[in-house]
Amino acid sequence: MSLDLVHFPNFKKGFFGASSKSGTLELLCRVRDEIGCQHISHVSRTRLDETVRSNPSDLSVVMTFPTSWILRYSAKNYFSVDPMVQDDSPLLRSDAAGTVRDLELDAEDCPEVKEFIRDGQKHGLGNLFIAVGTTNAHGFPGSTLFTFDIGDADRQKFIEKMRPRLVSASGLIHNSLYGSKEGGAGSAAASLLTRREIDCLRWAASGKTDGEIAEILNIARWTVVTYLQNAKIKLGCSNRTSAVATALSLGIIDMPDSTHLQS
């Protein structure tokens, strides 16, 4: 028997946490299956004040890693080197939404991180670890780790193909866990969106550029820019990526199909 989800409300002290949330597990597994990754881990701050140094006990972590790896992770004290949970992680800043990072970059600069990643690869987590920064409408940051087994495929080309999908998926997970509640400000703002604004958000979630959206909808490129700007303002978001993620989390648009990105 193995657990698909472990929830860490206090990463250092409560190894298995107080409880696991079946709804969260279902969400993570659905996203995992739809984008075709091996596993997902999502980390979020439990407070917004970034002027005070955080520590791992200020983080909440949910993941789909098997129990065998979680036990090894703890025994090896990997939380002390894991780039996803460090005090100064650039992915846990409110301005990091949309940032996509191959953790191999961290391994190049730190032997301990390299050992951590190689150990994960040996234990079936995949051979590509992609971290994505996100934030909700209130500025609370989080980051999602997606692990893939891509064989001998070109890493950079794979990352670029998957980038729009991963950014949207990270925002969906974060906003579903920590976003606006039903009937709150987010839902009220969502009701103000026009059909064209929703159409533009839907195509943006699929990775289309402003020009491509304009061709699809048979409107001017600058009209698309205006629609997306209006949607961003109505959803209380600071950028296009966050607006797409928020629209996904509120159910305004559906998660786009990504099977063509994995070929």
N, C-alpha and C positions, 0 to 999 in steps of 0.2 A: 504494500500500500504506500502511496506517496501523495503528498498534498500538492495541489496546483497553485494554491494561494496562501501566502503568509502575510499577515498585516502587522507591521511594526509601529505601534504608536510611540514607542520609546526604543530607539534602535539599540542602545547600549544595554539597558537594564531588562527590557522585556522581550526576550528572544522570540518567543512565539506570540507575543502580544496578548491583548485581552480577548480578542475574538477575530474571526475572519468573516468577511461580508460576502455572502453568496452572490448578491447583486454585482459587486465589484468583480468577483471571479468570472461571472458570466460575461461582463463587459470586456474584461481583458482577454478572455478566451475567444470571444467573437472577433475582436480586433486582430488578435494573433492569427486566427484562421483566415480572415479576409485579406490580410496583407502577406500571409505566407511566411511569417518569421518563426524562429524556433521558440523564443521566449520574450516576455516583456517584463520590465521592472519600472515602476513609476515612483519618483521621489518628489516630495513637496515640503516646503517650509510650513511650519505651524504658526509663524508670525511674520509680519511684513517688514518690521524695522530692520533694515540692513545696515544701520549705523552701529548696531551691537553685534559683535561676533557671535555667530550661531555655533552650535555644536550638534553632533548627531542626535542627541536627545530632542532637538527641536525639529527633527524631520519625521515625516510619516512615509513609510515605504510599503508598497504592495507589489507583488510579483507572481509570476507563473513558474518560477524555477522549481524543480523537483526537490523533495526533502533532502535527498542525498547531497545535493550541491549546497543547500542552505546550511546543513550541518558542517560541511567542509569549510564553507565560507566563515562560519563562526569559529571553528577550531583553528583555522589559519589566521584569524584576526584580520581578515581582508577588509573589514570596514575602515581600517586605518590607512589603506592605500587606494581603495576603490574611488576613482575620480568622480563618481556620481554623488558621493555623500561627503565630500570634503568641505571644510569651512569656507574655502575661497573658490569653490566651483563656479566658473563663469556661467554655467548653465542654470544656476539657482539665483539668478538676478532677474528683477522685474523687466529689465530691458533686453533680455536674452531670447524673447519669443521668436521662433523661427530659426534659431541657430541650430545647425546640424554638424555634428562632429564625429569623426571616426576615432575611436578611443586608441587606435594604433598610434596616433599622434602623441598621446600621453605616454604610451609605452616607450616611444623613442627617447623621451627625456628622463624616464624613471625606471630603473631595473626592477623595482618592486611591483610597479604597475604592469610591466611586461610579464613578470612571473605570474601575476594574478590573471591576466588575460590568457596566457598560454595554458594555465591550469584549467581555466574554464573551457577552453577549446578541447583539452584532453578528456574532459568529463561531459562532452556532448552538448555544450551550449551553442556551438556554431563556430564559424571562423571569421565572422565579421560582427563587430559591436558598434552600433550607431547610436549616439546620444542626441536627443533633441530637446531644446529648451522651449518652454511655453509659459503662459501666464493667463490668469482669468481676468474678467472685466474689472475686478477690483485691484488688480496689480499683484496678487499673490503668485509668486513664481513656482515652477515645478520643472522637472525634466524626466524624460522617458528614455529608457534604454531598450533598443530592439536588437536582438541577436539573430543572425542569419547564417545558414550554411550555403554558401554560393559556389562551392567547389573551386574551380580554377577561373571563374569569371573575373573580368576586370573590376576591381573594387570601386574605382572612381566613377566609372560609367554606371555601375549598379546604383551607387549612392545618388548620383544625379537623377537617374530615372525614378528612384523611389522618394526623392526629397519632398515633392509636394504631398505625396501620400502620407509620409511619416509625420510631417508637420501637422497635417490635418488630424491624424490619428492621435498624436500627442495632445493636441488641444482638446479633442473629444474626450479623452480619458481624464484630463485635468479638470475640465469644466464640468464633467459629469460627477466627479468626486467633490469638487470645491467651488463649483460655479453657482449662479443664481438659482434660488429655489423657485418652484412653480408659483406663479402669481406675484413674483418679485419684480424688481426694476427691469431685469433682463427680459422677462416675458412681456412686460408692458412695452418695452422698446421694440421687441420683435414684432408686435402686432402693428407697428407703424410702417414696416417694410412694404414696399410696393412689389408687384409681381416681377417687374424688370430688375429690381434690386436683388430679389431672390434668385432670379435666373443667372445674373452675373456672379453671385456668390457660389451658386452650384457649379458653374463652369470653372470658376477660379479654384474651387476645391479639387477639381479634376486636373489642375496644373496648367490650364490654358492661360495664355498671355492676354493682355488687353486687346491686342490686335486680332488674335484668334477668336476671342469672345465676340468682338465686333462683327467679324465675318459670319460666325454662327448665327447671331441674332439679327444680322442685316441692319446694323446701326453703326454710327460713327464711333471711332475709337475713343474720342474724348467724351462721348456720351457714356461709354462703359466706365471710364475713369470717374465721371460724375456719379454714376449709380453706386459704384463701389465706395466712393468717398461718403456718400449719404448713408449707405448701409453701415459703414464704420462708425459714423457719428451716432446713429440711432441705437447701435448695439453697445455704445460706450467703450469702444476699443481704440487703441492707439495706432494700429496699423492693419493692413489688409490681411495678414496671416492670422492675427488674433480675431478679426471679424469672421473669417471663414471658420476658425475653430469654434467660436462662440455659436455661430449659426448651426454647426453640426451638433454641438452639445445640447442646444435648445430644441433640436428636432426640426428646425426650419428647413434644412436641406438634408438629404440622405448621404451616407458615406458612399463615395463613388467606387465603381469597380476598378480594381487595380491588377487584375490577372495579366493584362497585356504588358504591364511594366516588368514582369518577372521573366519574360522570355529572353 
